[in-house]
Amino acid sequence: MNPRLARHTPNQLPVARKHRPDYGLFITASILLAVGLIVMYAISPALAAQGGDVSDTYFVVRQLIAVVIGIGAFFIFSKISVENWSKWHKALIISAIVLSLGTIVTGGLANRWIQLGAFSFQTVEYVKLVVIIVFAGYLSQVIDKGKLTDIHAWRVPMIIASVLALIVVIIQRDLGSAAVLFTITLAMLYMAGFPLAKLTIAITIIAILGVLAVVSTPYRRDRVLTFLQPTADCSDAGYHSCQALIAVGSGGVMGVGLGRSIQAYGYLPEAENDSIFAIYAEKFGFIGSVALLGLYGSLLLRILTIMQRAPNRTMQLMSAGVFTWFAVQGTINIAAMLGLIPLKGITLPFISYGGTSLIFSMAALGIVFHISKYTLMRKATLALPKQEGDAREDNHHWRRDSRPRYTVTRRSL
């Protein structure tokens, strides 16, 4: 048996019974959304003062709209079965490529957004979700056919992955999002049981390409040099890093309070997006920052538990992909604000201003919420010696809790 994931084939699934989903998942995400709204409410006047002729509530109202849409996406995606996702793989892949190329049409090279009037759409957030859905289904298929390590079985997905990587890294020049995408796919491969030696080779190749992408681009080289000496030039190349560290340090233990932020008034670049954690730390201090990390930890732990108890491989891999997405992206954002890694320019899930990231993050969480309706739990081990001839068999009895439940067919999953 694969030590990373339970290798159930479609005909070997344990009995899956629908039960109450993990509402704690939604509650934890809702608290994070509320925190984001509170921070946005506090800094919205400062942002409006820099943004021209807009009201003091402009940014918080737009964020509130995104939250409402995101919650709607959560519940819509929570109703879609895993089997239905497998029917839409081709359409999802085509739409991801078309939308990614659409950024060139609407804004030229190095553009990451599709602008539609007053609304903008960051295509890479959609691509992340598509990669998780499609890759989970494809991995399950090749494992069932016994072709996980067959290079010929990977020709089509490798071409698709190469096209998306080319668009994100070279055309959109978004190395941070590309790093998240690569990590998601590598983590899903590892969880599926892909040989570690071959994964190591893939990671080495990707690392070399990443280094080449950095050294071949002046602004990326500057970011690395700034990271190595963040206070060497705080008036120019190191300005963003220095201001982020000032914001975090200004918060102290308890924070300066909601209405007393200084860095939001034009000092810290991207205060509402990439730098939102630094603003949060300034307002709520060390204690508030630890509490926020605790919320993220709770959310990730719930996703991890759902992944471990999912009744089939596709559900497990989808949950693993979402877990990796949130864990890696959150870690990169926070680490960059603390000066632990170079600035990457990616959002903090559920907190940063921006509808696209928030909506698709909630949609991904909706998929995990759907999976939580079918999670399994091994029967608790009794603290009594098993008698010879005892007919009870512990290895193949599954339960989640004592609540009433009903059996569902594999198709309804």
Long-range contacts (C-beta under 8 A, 24 or more apart in sequence): 2-192, 2-193, 4-190, 4-191, 4-192, 4-193, 5-191, 5-192, 5-193, 5-313, 5-316, 5-317, 5-320, 6-313, 6-316, 7-143, 7-193, 7-313, 8-311, 8-312, 8-313, 9-144, 10-144, 10-312, 10-410, 13-311, 13-312, 13-410, 14-311, 14-376, 14-396, 14-398, 15-398, 15-407, 16-311, 16-312, 16-374, 16-376, 16-407, 16-408, 16-410, 16-413, 17-374, 17-400, 17-405, 17-406, 17-407, 17-408, 18-373, 18-374, 18-405, 18-406, 18-408, 18-412, 19-373, 19-374, 19-375, 19-400, 19-401, 19-403, 19-405, 20-373, 20-403, 21-78, 21-369, 21-370, 21-372, 21-373, 22-302, 22-306, 22-369, 22-372, 22-375, 24-298, 24-302, 25-299, 25-302, 25-303, 25-306, 25-365, 25-368, 25-369, 25-372, 26-74, 26-365, 26-369, 28-295, 28-298, 28-299, 28-302, 29-74, 29-299, 29-350, 29-362, 29-365, 30-71, 31-295, 32-295, 32-296, 32-299, 32-349, 32-350, 32-351, 33-67, 33-70, 33-71, 33-350, 33-358, 35-280, 35-292, 35-295, 35-350, 35-351, 36-63, 36-67, 36-276, 36-350, 36-351, 36-352, 36-353, 36-358, 37-63, 37-64, 37-67, 38-258, 39-276, 39-279, 39-280, 39-283, 39-351, 40-272, 40-353, 41-258, 42-258, 42-259, 42-261, 42-264, 42-283, 43-261, 43-264, 43-271, 43-272, 43-279, 46-261, 46-264, 46-265, 46-266, 46-271, 47-264, 47-271, 47-272, 49-265, 50-265, 50-266, 59-272, 59-353, 62-353, 62-355, 63-353, 63-355, 63-358, 65-355, 66-354, 66-355, 66-358, 66-359, 67-358, 69-355, 69-359, 70-355, 70-358, 70-359, 70-361, 70-362, 70-363, 71-362, 73-359, 73-360, 73-362, 73-363, 73-366, 74-362, 74-363, 74-365, 74-366, 74-369, 75-366, 76-363, 76-366, 77-363, 77-364, 77-366, 77-367, 77-369, 77-370, 78-366, 78-367, 78-369, 78-370, 79-370, 80-367, 80-370, 81-370, 81-411, 81-412, 81-413, 82-312, 82-314, 82-315, 82-318, 82-370, 82-371, 82-413, 83-410, 83-411, 83-413, 85-133, 85-137, 86-137, 86-314, 89-133, 89-134, 89-137, 89-138, 92-130, 92-133, 92-134, 93-130, 93-134, 93-160, 95-126, 95-130, 96-123, 96-126, 96-127, 96-130, 96-131, 96-164, 97-160, 97-163, 97-164, 97-167, 99-123, 99-126, 99-127, 100-124, 100-127, 100-164, 100-167, 100-168, 100-171, 100-172, 101-167, 103-171, 103-172, 104-171, 109-171, 109-173, 110-171, 110-172, 110-173, 111-172, 112-172, 112-174, 119-355, 120-356, 121-356, 122-354, 122-356, 122-357, 123-172, 124-168, 124-172, 124-174, 124-177, 124-181, 125-356, 125-357, 125-359, 125-360, 125-361, 126-356, 126-360, 127-164, 127-168, 127-181, 128-177, 128-180, 128-181, 128-184, 128-325, 128-360, 128-364, 129-360, 129-363, 129-364, 131-164, 131-181, 131-184, 131-185, 131-321, 132-184, 132-188, 132-318, 132-321, 132-322, 132-325, 132-364, 133-318, 133-367, 135-184, 135-185, 135-188, 135-317, 135-321, 136-188, 136-314, 136-317, 136-318, 136-320, 136-321, 137-314, 139-188, 139-189, 139-192, 139-313, 139-317, 140-312, 140-313, 140-314, 140-317, 143-192, 143-193, 143-313, 148-192, 148-193, 148-194, 149-194, 149-195, 149-198, 161-185, 169-213, 173-217, 174-345, 175-210, 175-213, 175-214, 175-220, 175-344, 176-332, 176-344, 176-345, 176-346, 177-346, 179-210, 179-328, 179-332, 179-344, 180-325, 180-328, 180-329, 180-332, 180-346, 182-206, 183-324, 183-328, 184-321, 184-324, 184-325, 184-328, 187-320, 187-321, 187-324, 188-317, 188-320, 188-321, 188-324, 191-316, 191-317, 191-320, 192-313, 192-317, 223-342, 223-343, 224-342, 226-342, 226-343, 227-339, 227-341, 227-342, 227-343, 230-339, 239-269, 240-268, 240-269, 240-270, 240-275, 240-343, 241-339, 241-343, 243-267, 243-268, 243-269, 243-275, 243-278, 244-268, 244-275, 244-278, 244-336, 244-337, 244-338, 244-339, 245-278, 245-338, 245-339, 247-275, 247-278, 247-279, 247-281, 247-282, 247-337, 248-278, 248-281, 248-282, 248-337, 248-338, 250-282, 251-281, 251-282, 251-283, 251-284, 251-285, 251-286, 251-288, 251-289, 252-285, 252-286, 253-285, 253-286, 253-287, 254-284, 254-285, 254-286, 254-287, 254-288, 255-281, 255-282, 255-283, 255-284, 255-285, 255-287, 255-288, 256-282, 256-283, 256-285, 257-283, 258-283, 270-345, 272-352, 272-353, 273-347, 273-352, 273-353, 273-354, 274-333, 274-336, 274-343, 274-344, 274-345, 274-346, 274-347, 274-348, 274-352, 275-337, 276-347, 276-348, 276-351, 276-352, 276-353, 277-333, 277-334, 277-337, 277-348, 277-351, 278-337, 280-351, 281-337, 292-351, 293-334, 296-326, 296-330, 299-326, 300-326, 300-327, 303-368, 305-375, 306-368, 306-371, 306-372, 306-375, 309-375, 309-376, 309-377, 309-400, 310-371, 310-374, 310-375, 310-376, 311-374, 311-375, 311-376, 311-413, 312-413, 315-371, 315-374, 315-413, 318-367, 318-368, 318-371, 319-368, 319-371, 322-364, 322-365, 322-367, 322-368, 325-349, 325-361, 325-364, 326-361, 374-408, 374-413, 375-400, 376-400, 377-401
